[in-house]
Amino acid sequence: MNARSFHINYPLSLWLAWLLLLLLLLLLPPLAQAQDAVPSAADPTLPLTAEAMLDGNYGPYRWLAIRVTLANTGPDRVVHLRARLPSDSPPRAYTQQVVLPQRSEKQIILYLPMQSLARIAQITVVADSSDAPNAPDAPVLASTTLDLFPRIEERLLGIVSDQPLTLALPRRQDLDSFPFVVLPLAPADLPSDPRGLDSLTILLLHDTDTRLLSAAQQQALLAWVARGGHLVLGGGEVNRATPLGLDPALQPATLGAEQPLDVRPLRLMISAPPARLVGSTLTPLAPTQPFGAPEAPLFVQRMYGAGLVTQLAFSPTQRTLRAWDGAPALWDWLLSPARLYAGRTGIEAAADTLQSPLLAQAAADLPASVLPRSSPVFGLLVAYLLFVGPVLAVLLRRLDHQPLTWLLVPTLAVLTGAGGSLLAIQLRADQHIISHATLLEATSPTTARSRTAMLLLAPQATQFELRQPPDTLLRPLDAGRVGGVDFGSVADDLAQQSDTQPLTVARWQAQGILAEQTTPISLPHAAIILDPQGVRVELANVSDQPLRELQIRYGTQQATLASLPAGAQATVPLVSSVLEPPPAASSAGIAALGQAATPPEHEPLLPPVPRLVAVLPEAPAPLTVAAAAADAAATQQRSLLSMPVELIAQGQVDVPEAWFVPDLSLSAGGVPCTIGGQGGLLPQTDTLTLTLRLPDALAALDPVSLRVSFQSNGVAALDRASVRLYDWQLHRLQAEARPVLPPTISQQVAMPQRVVQHGRVLFVFTGAITDLGCVRPMLELQGVLP
């Protein structure tokens, strides 16, 4: 049979069968890998359930908490819980060891760093062995998958209430940006770790007794607010117990008797206020920013760290609000992020994604390798020269064996060369480099969040062993090139909340890792004082180590101090100056986005916070290298402290103009901009509403004198625009429109008590304002504080 007859007579069905068999053989490896990626449960004695907190919603680069419940109906065993995000590149798992006695059940919270926009998380339980967490073929005992939902430029609103609460929020299609994602939470769902709240933008507490929360839950709330969260407390009779269990820093006011509230101030943001609104009288417990009538404000606000606490006078469930058409606009206004940053994925409510590259840059400033000691080699050469010269000549002459010179000199040269080589090998430099930068951000008077970026470099493939406190969480640093150093993203599985972590470093390829924990700390006392004598900073270092390179910044004002020894005190003037963005690898640069004075490209998006930044000679780092690998390596540790500074004002004062900042919640018709190092608005329509406000500590100021001028970088003449001030007593704009004058000419404002209320001054610009460019009112305010 020839080939032609074979092709003609062979049945077509057999050809198709052979083709299908070939395709099946080709697909077997990928199918096997896919099966390994999503293994099925293999041990019925180990039931597994897993739940992604916040219903699986998360913000990019935030922590996502996974609640895992493991039961054991079999014998005692030790297993490893492993979570994997298929979208991670390179692929890695986050593991945690679990000890399961017989007939036991345990609940574990596993934290995942959301480095990528993952939509699926794979949770598996593998048998314990020396290499089980890292071995791809480790025996799988149980598995499940979870659906995840990345939220970019969205407001994640958590609502904690004993009873179901529904707010008349604006619809997604009615908002230009930051739509709401509502997440109902029970009080028991509040985590005991602030990283469990990481993705939340706003948290509303209503009709819940916070005294029933654990101490860990209360501290987690405090740390979350300090890091930039917005906590909203409901008002009215139903919320009398809501703030009682919170830390005093999160309790702006006490709730008094109920009475009708003056709703006229709501016209600033909503054209038709509700017909009637009832609420409690709010009595401030600390400096706050009230809004509304002084005797019965609608709400009060207080800054804490980088975050914000808003306490309402009225209950969110009030029937008037449910029937009012303006309720969506009211909630859109009140439930806004505490601050916003231009981050890597768009506008973000936290600075973490901006800090990580700066920490990596600080760590990438690698130290030089330790040079070997040259004195032993130099001594060997000197000894050789002495012996091969005069010593050998005198010795052979006395022995009368000069012919031995031809034998002894080469022998000594060979022995000296061999000895020198062995000595050089023994003294050779260790080319391993370990560098890390730690940022400590105070979250309470006694605790700080510690974040350490570590880079490891080795001349050959090396496995380091890292040591860490048990509550430390690890995440990879995104691969990149900083300061001429290339570093890769770790591919090893990362052990969360474990005391050790192996890390493989390729030859001459730096590996980066980021560790985070909460650590106790002794903070210095720092306060900015404003009184009749002027503005100054008072410092007291109560810690046991000196503080170096101190910078205290607030807006465009700063004070610097080279060093403050342990136990020392100092007073430094706070002066106005043109602030250049600090180098990214410096202490101020890294902490800049940690609520300190921010670089100009970020400043318009958030109000500045008085903050101290200093270098610590020693600080508890959440990540260290085992001594065997670190002893001979070149090491570098940089520790930076960032903490808020208290603002104290008293008596008759002249308020620094730089302390007035735009209040974006009471501004409209423009976008944030920067002029002269300070925030302003760039008009986008023919009417611009711009509100400037003072810090909380000056909200009670009784104005005596007010002069106003305007700063603009536009091309049009200022007198083509006009401006009117808002009268807070009459709740309307002043009838007379004033021309917008240049900063060299200021206008005296009559009856400043009527245009300055709770530290706010509101301007409405009309006319040819789109040609003004970035515009900012400049205020000269004198007043008296109680």
C-alpha positions, -999 to 999 in steps of 0.1 A, spaced: 0 0 0 15 33 -10 11 66 9 -16 79 -15 -38 48 -9 -33 51 29 -46 87 30 -76 78 8 -87 47 26 -80 56 62 -113 65 80 -119 102 87 -132 95 122 -99 79 132 -80 109 119 -102 131 142 -97 108 171 -59 110 167 -61 148 165 -82 150 196 -58 127 215 -29 149 205 -46 181 216 -55 164 249 -18 155 255 -8 190 248 -33 204 272 -26 181 301 2 202 317 -19 234 317 -49 215 331 -27 200 358 -14 235 367 -49 249 368 -60 220 390 -31 228 414 -41 265 413 -76 258 425 -74 225 444 -105 207 457 -110 198 493 -92 166 501 -97 160 539 -133 158 552 -120 161 588 -108 197 582 -138 218 571 -128 253 559 -149 284 556 -135 318 545 -150 353 542 -135 384 528 -142 413 551 -160 444 538 -178 420 514 -146 416 494 -144 454 485 -110 470 488 -90 499 476 -58 494 455 -27 488 476 -47 485 508 -48 456 532 -78 432 528 -87 411 558 -98 375 552 -117 358 581 -110 320 580 -126 294 602 -109 260 605 -123 231 624 -105 198 631 -125 166 637 -94 144 633 -62 140 652 -40 169 665 -22 186 635 -3 216 624 -13 231 591 -4 261 570 -31 285 558 -22 299 523 -38 327 504 -29 334 468 -39 362 444 -37 348 408 -32 383 394 1 388 414 33 389 394 55 372 403 31 347 419 35 343 456 14 332 486 7 347 520 9 320 547 2 316 583 8 285 605 -21 272 625 -20 247 654 -52 226 655 -58 203 684 -82 175 681 -119 185 681 -111 222 680 -122 252 659 -101 283 653 -108 317 636 -79 333 618 -77 368 603 -53 367 573 -43 401 558 -35 403 521 -17 433 505 -37 441 474 -7 448 451 -28 442 420 -64 445 409 -74 410 420 -109 397 416 -103 362 430 -84 350 461 -76 313 465 -75 300 501 -59 266 507 -49 246 537 -17 225 533 -1 199 555 27 210 577 63 200 567 96 218 565 89 231 530 51 229 530 44 267 527 67 271 497 64 237 479 39 238 450 31 201 454 24 203 492 -6 181 501 -38 201 500 -62 194 528 -89 220 521 -95 249 497 -120 276 486 -121 307 465 -134 342 472 -147 369 449 -131 403 453 -141 438 441 -115 465 436 -128 500 442 -109 528 424 -119 564 432 -149 552 452 -161 561 487 -163 529 508 -188 539 535 -191 516 565 -223 519 585 -223 504 620 -257 503 636 -277 480 659 -307 485 636 -307 486 598 -299 521 585 -307 533 550 -295 568 540 -308 588 510 -274 588 493 -269 602 458 -271 577 430 -239 566 413 -250 582 380 -257 615 397 -221 619 409 -192 632 389 -167 614 411 -163 592 442 -196 573 441 -207 555 473 -202 518 481 -223 511 513 -211 484 536 -234 475 566 -213 463 596 -223 449 629 -203 462 660 -187 427 662 -174 432 626 -152 461 636 -116 447 635 -91 449 664 -64 459 639 -66 492 620 -54 474 589 -88 457 588 -103 492 582 -77 501 556 -100 503 526 -128 523 543 -131 560 535 -158 569 559 -172 551 589 -207 561 603 -216 550 639 -253 552 646 -275 538 674 -247 516 688 -231 516 723 -194 519 717 -187 510 754 -193 474 743 -164 475 719 -132 459 731 -101 480 739 -84 467 708 -114 477 686 -113 512 701 -76 516 695 -80 503 659 -106 531 653 -83 557 668 -53 546 646 -76 544 615 -87 580 620 -51 592 627 -41 577 594 -67 596 574 -101 580 581 -133 601 585 -154 590 615 -190 603 616 -211 600 648 -248 602 646 -267 627 668 -301 629 684 -316 611 714 -309 577 699 -271 583 698 -264 593 734 -244 562 740 -227 561 706 -196 582 714 -192 572 751 -168 542 745 -145 560 721 -111 575 729 -115 611 742 -97 623 710 -127 609 690 -154 627 711 -157 662 698 -188 672 719 -215 660 743 -252 657 733 -276 680 752 -313 686 751 -331 683 718 -344 714 701 -352 727 666 -321 735 646 -315 765 624 -313 751 589 -305 784 571 -268 777 569 -275 747 547 -284 772 519 -247 775 513 -246 741 497 -283 732 492 -307 757 477 -338 744 495 -330 733 531 -355 711 549 -386 727 565 -377 714 600 -348 696 616 -346 686 652 -313 678 670 -294 679 702 -273 707 715 -236 701 710 -213 712 737 -177 710 725 -153 689 747 -122 702 727 -114 727 700 -137 720 671 -151 735 639 -188 740 645 -212 746 615 -244 765 620 -258 787 648 -232 792 676 -257 781 703 -269 750 684 -247 740 655 -258 714 629 -226 695 634 -190 699 647 -158 686 633 -124 679 648 -91 670 631 -72 641 646 -39 633 630 -46 631 592 -82 622 598 -115 639 607 -142 633 632 -177 647 625 -204 646 651 -239 654 640 -265 671 661 -294 653 643 -302 616 638 -296 602 603 -329 584 606 -350 615 611 -382 614 590 -375 649 577 -343 637 560 -360 607 544 -386 628 528 -364 658 518 -352 660 482 -320 677 493 -309 647 515 -286 632 488 -267 665 484 -264 668 522 -249 633 526 -226 639 496 -213 669 514 -211 655 549 -197 620 540 -167 632 522 -131 619 526 -110 635 553 -83 643 527 -74 634 492 -41 626 474 -31 623 438 -20 587 440 -8 560 416 -44 548 408 -60 583 407 -73 604 435 -69 584 468 -79 590 504 -46 577 519 -9 585 514 4 549 517 9 543 480 29 575 477 50 568 508 62 533 496 83 546 467 98 573 489 107 546 516 122 525 488 143 555 476 156 560 511 166 524 514 181 524 479 208 548 492 229 518 498 260 519 520 294 510 506 309 475 512 331 472 543 367 475 531 392 449 544 419 458 569 452 463 551 475 464 581 480 425 583 490 423 546 512 454 549 529 438 580 535 405 561 552 424 533 574 444 557 584 412 574 593 396 541 614 425 530 633 426 563 639 388 563 648 384 527 672 414 529 694 421 559 682 393 582 688 365 557 722 380 546 735 384 581 723 349 591 739 331 561 771 351 565 774 340 601 767 304 591 789 307 561 763 292 538 758 320 512 750 296 484 718 287 501 706 322 490 696 307 456 673 283 474 660 303 504 650 335 485 626 318 460 612 296 488 605 326 510 589 344 481 566 315 474 557 311 511 551 348 515 529 349 484 509 319 496 505 333 531 495 367 516 469 351 494 454 331 523 455 363 545 437 383 517 410 356 514 405 356 551 403 394 552 383 399 520 353 423 522 318 409 526 298 422 497 264 416 512 245 448 517 215 453 540 197 487 539 164 497 554 145 529 561 118 530 588 90 556 591 73 559 625 39 577 623 23 585 656 -13 572 658 -18 579 695 3 595 723 19 561 730 18 541 698 31 546 662 27 527 629 61 515 619 68 509 581 102 496 570 114 492 535 143 468 533 166 461 504 190 431 504 219 427 479 243 397 477 272 387 453 257 353 449 223 336 453 217 338 491 188 329 514 185 354 543 164 347 574 144 377 585 133 382 621 101 401 629 76 406 658 46 382 655 21 410 646 42 422 616 26 421 581 48 418 551 42 430 515 66 431 485 80 464 473 70 470 436 100 462 414 118 493 401 149 514 398 157 540 424 189 559 428 207 537 403 197 505 421 175 479 404 154 459 428 130 431 422 97 422 438 101 392 461 87 359 447 90 340 480 59 331 499 54 356 528 47 344 563 22 368 579 22 373 617 52 350 620 85 355 638 107 344 609 107 348 571 131 333 546 139 355 517 158 344 486 181 370 469 194 364 434 230 372 425 235 410 423 197 415 422 185 435 451 152 423 467 128 447 483 102 440 510 80 463 531 71 454 567 44 471 589 35 468 626 22 489 655 48 497 680 49 515 714 69 547 714 78 576 737 69 608 718 84 642 725 61 670 735 57 696 708 33 726 706 29 757 684 20 786 706 2 817 694 -2 845 719 4 882 721 41 876 720 39 860 685 43 824 672 68 799 685 74 762 689 80 747 723 97 713 724 105 688 752 123 656 744 111 631 771 125 601 753 158 584 761 175 593 728 183 625 710 162 638 681 181 651 651 173 672 620 140 684 636 115 702 613 82 716 624 60 726 595 26 742 592 16 755 558 43 779 546 58 783 581 86 762 595 110 759 624 142 738 623 165 725 650 197 705 644 194 683 675 175 680 707 192 659 733 173 634 755 156 653 784 163 687 768 138 715 761 139 742 734 119 771 720 122 778 683 104 806 663 80 795 636 87 817 606 72 821 572 94 812 542 91 798 507 93 761 512 109 740 486 98 703 483 123 684 505 145 657 489 125 625 487 150 604 506 152 630 534 132 627 566 109 655 556 105 641 521 95 606 533 71 619 559 58 647 537 29 626 525 24 612 560 4 643 569 33 667 571 37 697 548 31 682 514 48 689 481 31 715 460 16 690 436 -4 674 464 -10 705 487 -42 717 471 -60 685 478 -58 686 515 -54 710 544 -20 711 560 -15 697 594 11 710 620 36 682 621 71 674 635 96 653 616 128 641 631 156 615 626 159 589 653 194 574 660 176 541 670 141 530 665 123 496 668 123 482 632 97 456 624 122 437 603 158 426 610 182 401 595 194 371 615 228 379 631 247 352 611 240 370 578 242 405 591 274 405 612 298 409 583 275 427 558 274 464 552 243 476 569 224 508 571 193 518 591 175 551 588 147 558 613 123 588 609 96 600 632 65 619 620 40 632 646 13 659 649 20 691 668 -5 706 691 -17 741 684 -24 764 714 -37 799 710 -47 824 738 -52 861 744 -52 888 718 -34 875 687 -25 884 651 -34 854 631 -7 843 605 -21 846 570 -7 812 562 -30 795 587 -61 802 566 -66 772 543 -93 766 517 -123 747 530 -132 726 500 -165 714 515 -178 750 514 -163 760 481 -177 756 446 -171 766 410 -134 760 409 -106 734 413 -78 735 438 -46 752 428 -14 766 444 -3 802 444 26 816 464 30 782 481 -6 783 495 -39 768 484 -64 787 463 -91 779 436 -90 781 399 -124 794 386 -142 771 362 -176 790 360 -188 826 361 -194 823 399 -168 811 424 -175 803 461 -143 802 481 -142 796 519 -111 800 540 -110 785 575 -87 786 605 -75 755 624 -98 741 651 -78 758 679 -88 792 665 -125 785 658 -135 804 690 -116 836 680 -136 868 684 -125 890 655 -115 926 662 -100 937 629 -100 922 594 -83 934 562 -86 916 528 -65 916 496 -63 891 468 -35 872 451 -39 860 415 -17 847 387 -41 854 358 -36 878 329 -68 899 334 -70 930 355 -83 922 390 -108 951 389 -128 933 362 -140 909 389 -160 916 420 -164 899 453 -190 897 481 -185 884 516 -210 862 534 -228 875 564 -231 846 589 -255 864 612 -280 872 584 -272 840 564 -269 859 532 -243 876 510 -236 913 517 -254 936 493 -224 956 483 -200 940 457 -164 951 461 -137 951 433 -110 925 435 -79 944 444 -42 934 440 -23 922 471 -6 956 475 -40 972 483 -60 958 512 -96 967 522 -108 971 558 -139 950 565 -165 966 586 -181 945 614 -157 915 610 -178 896 636 -205 891 610 -182 877 583 -160 856 605 -178 827 622 -161 797 637 -129 807 620 -145 807 585 -147 835 559 -167 829 527 -162 849 494 -183 848 463 -165 860 431 -184 871 400 -175 890 368 -145 881 345 -132 856 370 -122 829 345 -93 851 336 -81 855 371 -61 822 372 -55 808 406 -70 832 431 -66 833 469 -78 859 494 -52 872 518 -64 880 553 -50 902 581 -70 892 611 -66 903 647 -88 889 674 -92 877 710 -94 841 722 -109 832 755 
